[in-house]
């Protein structure tokens, strides 16, 4: 079977990528310009859409199927989820999270007409109450669907409309993977994090999920695994670091991000990596970015594709890009 060829066709070190909406409009924020949102049709030429008067920076964002944008901003009160229903031109505060936040665009998921948000935190290494929030009006108003007391933080969500499953990923030593068939009201436990159930991101399969493990220390090496709803577990390929992203390409195949954190003893080098697969079974490295060092992870993650089908690679603390971020547009053959 042929291998995927992946190369960088465009680099942007002045912006951090935020989202792509259903009509193909891409959104980014300019590094060094807190509170700005830019829009683009091709990911290369950008125009200013809005600039917050308070300068609150946009950190992570996602676009709903309706085109509504939700973003995590840092304000005086802490993290606040803001909402735009007009393509990023105006924004409304909708969900104050305080010291909690979202880590990736996949902390938000849609299923059966509801929008879900799972909290992340890094202000304590201990377990702390984590909320699963739900909105029935495209992120305008929110309520708590579930409260979790036995985990440190939520790593992400995955909605699978085909099966009706909502997957929930919790991280670190007390983490675990669950799924819910009633939109978060009750959960089915699948695996603990220390038993191979530690994910940040994954894609749905007919029987479960396919994803990369977020693990830092031996003997639990990071792997690409297939995890079934019945707890069945298959290791497919080794990863050179913990995985924060796992993307199914619209043209077929997969791209997997592997980070380089400051902690851990599972790394072959000091780089963030991107791996590719045509069939979901075998994987090969296609890109690597040496870490800039310091305490922040070096990251190379794919969460989006442009309307052209070109994947967008988010880069942070990686050589050629700043610790604040940047992105690259990929050409996949």
C-alpha atoms as one frame of an Amber mdcrd trajectory, in Angstrom:
protein
   0.000   0.000   0.000   1.333   3.404  -0.946   2.547   5.803   1.757   1.184
   9.316   2.120   3.529  12.090   1.028   3.182  15.207   3.205   5.007  18.498
   2.766   4.575  22.099   3.889   3.233  24.367   1.150   2.777  27.544   3.230
   3.977  28.839   6.617   2.489  31.575   8.786   4.448  32.664  11.855   2.336
  35.791  12.490  -0.994  34.126  13.324  -2.420  31.344  15.459  -5.083  29.359
  13.631  -8.520  29.142  15.291 -11.156  27.392  13.170 -12.704  26.630   9.784
 -16.470  27.048   9.503 -18.786  24.924   7.314 -18.687  27.365   4.383 -14.881
  27.141   4.308 -13.996  30.455   5.976 -10.878  30.127   8.102 -10.267  32.156
  11.268  -7.061  33.118  13.056  -5.782  35.576  15.636  -2.663  37.660  15.111
   0.212  36.995  17.493   1.019  40.146  19.419  -2.442  41.635  18.721  -4.589
  40.500  21.620  -8.298  40.305  20.893  -8.126  40.257  17.091  -9.879  37.833
  14.751  -8.964  37.568  11.077 -10.781  35.677   8.320  -9.540  34.048   5.126
 -10.854  31.952   2.265  -7.545  30.237   1.530  -5.564  30.409   4.792  -3.018
  32.716   3.184  -4.622  36.139   2.644  -6.303  37.482   5.787  -8.644  40.374
   6.583  -9.530  41.756  10.005 -12.997  40.753  11.204 -13.005  42.117  14.755
 -10.853  43.487  17.559 -12.046  43.314  21.160 -11.935  46.645  22.956 -10.684
  44.910  26.107  -7.906  43.135  24.216  -8.915  39.738  25.618  -6.878  37.176
  23.650  -8.507  34.331  21.747  -6.849  31.072  22.789  -8.797  28.133  21.315
 -11.876  28.137  19.090 -14.233  25.850  17.219 -16.934  26.247  14.575 -20.303
  24.522  14.990 -22.149  22.903  12.104 -24.390  25.984  11.936 -21.384  28.281
  11.461 -21.580  29.669  15.019 -18.109  30.231  16.471 -17.200  29.485  20.084
 -13.867  30.605  21.528 -12.016  30.557  24.834 -10.822  34.060  25.767  -8.747
  35.200  28.729 -10.416  38.118  30.494  -9.985  39.827  33.860 -12.313  37.304
  35.486 -10.470  34.350  33.984 -11.399  32.215  31.006 -14.688  33.057  29.280
 -16.277  31.238  26.349 -17.479  33.773  23.790 -19.841  33.255  20.845 -20.178
  34.766  17.392 -23.134  34.154  15.066 -21.924  36.541  12.339 -18.611  35.117
  11.201 -16.449  36.586  13.957 -17.579  40.190  13.492 -19.190  40.504  16.928
 -18.817  38.391  20.050 -20.905  37.751  23.153 -19.734  36.332  26.497 -21.741
  33.140  27.103 -19.949  30.865  29.601 -17.532  32.050  32.317 -15.133  29.247
  33.280 -12.844  31.088  35.697  -9.623  29.098  36.118 -10.900  26.319  33.851
 -10.453  26.404  30.079 -10.415  24.272  26.951  -7.239  22.693  25.615  -8.111
  21.903  21.988 -10.969  22.603  19.556 -12.237  19.115  20.393 -13.188  20.060
  23.918 -16.451  21.007  22.199 -18.653  18.459  20.398 -22.130  18.359  18.848
 -24.540  15.465  19.079 -28.306  15.157  18.485 -28.931  18.906  18.507 -26.896
  19.633  21.635 -23.449  21.203  22.085 -21.133  19.841  24.790 -18.042  21.343
  26.453 -15.689  19.504  28.811 -13.461  21.498  31.170  -9.658  21.371  31.330
  -7.410  22.779  34.045  -3.721  22.992  34.900  -3.814  24.959  38.150  -3.597
  21.822  40.306  -2.154  18.355  39.881  -4.902  16.866  42.042  -8.397  15.729
  41.175 -10.849  18.602  41.073 -14.552  18.935  40.123 -14.858  18.879  36.322
 -18.063  19.923  34.546 -19.570  18.619  31.339 -21.532  21.600  30.034 -24.390
  21.363  27.532 -26.163  23.913  25.351 -29.419  23.409  23.451 -29.269  26.721
  21.572 -25.906  26.539  19.752 -23.828  27.799  22.647 -25.960  30.782  23.674
 -26.926  29.411  27.107 -25.382  26.568  29.079 -26.194  24.173  31.915 -24.300
  21.390  33.672 -25.061  17.917  32.322 -22.608  16.033  34.565 -20.064  16.671
  37.329 -16.942  14.506  37.733 -15.043  14.348  41.028 -12.517  11.580  40.385
 -10.375  13.104  37.618  -7.852  15.889  37.296  -9.096  17.317  34.001 -11.026
  16.629  30.844  -8.860  15.982  27.787 -11.535  16.146  25.108 -14.785  14.936
  23.566 -15.720  12.923  20.499 -19.256  12.725  19.132 -20.153   9.764  16.917
 -23.538  10.444  15.259 -23.477   7.045  13.524 -23.661   5.144  16.816 -25.059
   7.910  19.026 -22.036   7.679  21.329 -20.458  10.649  23.086 -16.897   9.793
  24.105 -15.252  11.555  27.060 -11.485  11.563  27.628  -9.972  12.343  31.044
  -6.227  12.680  31.502  -3.255  11.914  33.690  -2.820   9.214  36.312  -6.473
   9.319  37.460  -7.809   9.659  33.927 -10.031   7.301  31.977 -12.060   6.905
  28.809 -15.863   6.654  28.861 -18.712   6.796  26.408 -22.348   7.768  26.858
 -25.350   6.667  24.819 -27.696   9.211  26.431 -25.738  12.425  25.777 -23.718
  12.504  28.966 -26.416  11.628  31.490 -24.910   8.231  32.249 -21.459   6.922
  31.356 -20.004   3.550  30.481 -16.425   3.077  31.691 -14.012   1.656  29.091
 -10.416   1.895  30.380  -8.322   3.805  32.901  -5.533   6.064  31.667  -2.885
   3.793  33.202  -4.411   0.830  31.363  -4.052   2.480  27.944  -7.158   4.669
  28.072  -5.512   8.106  28.055  -6.493  10.125  24.968  -6.720  13.774  24.000
  -8.131  13.207  20.521  -9.480  10.322  18.432 -11.736   9.488  15.503 -14.828
   7.299  15.557 -14.961   3.810  14.067 -17.966   1.458  13.726 -17.040  -0.328
  16.957 -15.210   2.338  18.972 -12.382   4.789  18.454  -8.968   5.070  16.821
  -6.517   7.413  18.505  -3.070   8.136  19.894  -2.313   7.767  23.592  -1.226
  10.721  25.717   1.407   9.031  27.866   4.803  10.304  29.043   6.467   7.638
  31.162   7.666   4.093  30.698   6.505   1.362  30.715   3.364   2.893  29.172
   4.721   4.039  25.825   2.524   6.210  23.562   0.871   4.137  20.864  -1.797
   4.380  18.204  -4.555   2.124  19.488  -7.983   0.886  18.497 -10.361   0.870
  21.471 -13.791  -0.755  21.327 -16.883   0.154  23.279 -16.620  -3.340  24.796
 -13.128  -2.553  26.112 -11.302  -4.457  23.377  -7.870  -2.968  22.818  -5.350
  -3.256  19.984  -1.985  -1.520  19.769  -1.200  -0.600  16.161   1.943   1.564
  16.076   4.450   3.259  18.363   4.454   7.053  18.669   7.503   9.238  19.467
   5.550  11.257  22.046   2.134  11.896  23.565  -0.571  12.534  20.989  -2.763
  15.669  21.140  -4.389  15.302  17.710  -5.681  12.537  15.456  -7.211  13.681
  12.172  -9.061  11.714   9.489  -8.310  13.285   6.098 -11.274  14.038   3.854
  -9.351  12.518   0.939  -8.552   9.334   2.866  -5.920   8.480   5.436  -4.919
   9.931   8.797  -2.498  12.462  10.308  -1.345  12.091  13.918   0.430  14.675
  16.059   3.002  13.628  18.674   4.186  16.275  21.143   7.451  16.718  23.051
   6.699  17.685  26.645   9.336  18.754  29.161   8.518  15.770  31.387   8.657
  12.113  30.440  11.094   9.391  29.393   9.451   7.934  26.277  11.016  10.243
  23.680  13.550   9.278  21.002  14.496  12.960  20.494  13.522  16.542  21.375
  11.082  17.098  18.513   7.357  17.239  17.878   6.340  14.874  15.084   3.601
  14.264  12.528   2.850  10.727  11.391   0.685   9.634   8.472  -1.289   6.523
   7.596  -3.281   5.496   4.554  -5.195   2.658   6.234  -5.225   3.423   9.976
  -3.048   0.378  10.612   0.505   1.355   9.645   2.084   4.752  10.336   5.196
   6.565   9.176   6.759   9.846  10.275   6.369  12.612   7.689   7.411  15.793
   9.567   9.467  16.686  12.645  10.045  20.008  14.428  12.754  20.399  17.109
  11.500  21.838  20.379  12.406  25.371  21.424  12.782  24.041  24.973  11.529
  25.559  28.185   8.558  24.260  30.105   5.962  24.331  27.319   5.340  21.306
  25.083   6.467  21.392  21.480   3.321  20.613  19.489   2.461  19.801  15.882
  -1.270  19.117  15.559  -3.843  18.810  12.792  -7.452  19.669  13.690  -8.717
  21.322  10.488  -8.798  21.256   6.710  -9.315  24.200   4.382 -12.121  24.110
   1.795  -9.467  22.945  -0.688  -8.893  19.822   1.422  -5.485  21.068   2.568
  -4.785  20.151   6.224  -3.715  22.922   8.602  -0.896  22.073  11.017  -0.867
  24.012  14.294   2.639  24.514  15.690   3.693  25.710  19.120   7.113  25.979
  20.747   8.624  24.366  17.650  11.637  25.361  15.575  10.690  27.937  12.958
   7.695  29.054  15.037   7.338  30.885  18.341   6.234  29.437  21.658   2.957
  31.326  21.107   2.227  29.478  17.895   1.935  29.649  14.159   0.651  27.293
  11.503   1.501  25.570   8.263  -0.668  24.469   5.350   0.138  20.963   4.193
   0.153  19.328   0.785  -0.794  15.653   0.981  -0.278  13.243  -1.921
